[in-house]
Amino acid sequence: QVQLVESGGGLVQAGDSLRLSCAASARTSSRYAMGWFRQAPGKEREFVAALSWSGTTTYYADSVKGRFTISRDNGKNTVYLRMNNLKPEDTAVYYCSADQTYRSSGYVPRAEGEYDYWGLGTQVTVSS
C-alpha cells in the first residue's frame, strides 16, 4: 500500500507560479509511473500530466502544455508539478496518482483507471 500526500496548493493571481509536491510513503514508488489529475467544481476529474517510472517520458494535457512541468526525485520519493503562467481556468483540486503496474520504461499512463493509488488532493485557486 502506498500513501500519497500532496502539498503546495494555494491562492494565487493569474500569471503566477506554484509548485505542487506529492510525497509517497514507499521507497518502491520509484518504480511507479506517476500522474497529476485535477477536478474543477462541477466538472469531471481530468488528466493533467504524467511521468513514466523511468523518468524518461512525460505527457501533458494540451491545456497545460508549455506551462506545466512534471518531475520526480526518487531519492525523496517525491513527484513535483511546476505550474507557470497560471490561469483562472487552472483552478481545481489537484490529485497525485501512482501506477504500480510494471510497464515498459517509456510508458506513460493517462487514464484514471490505470492508476492504483491516489492522494486526497490540494486546492489551487487562480484569481483573475
Disulfide bonds with the S-S distance in Angstrom:
Cys22-Cys96 2.01
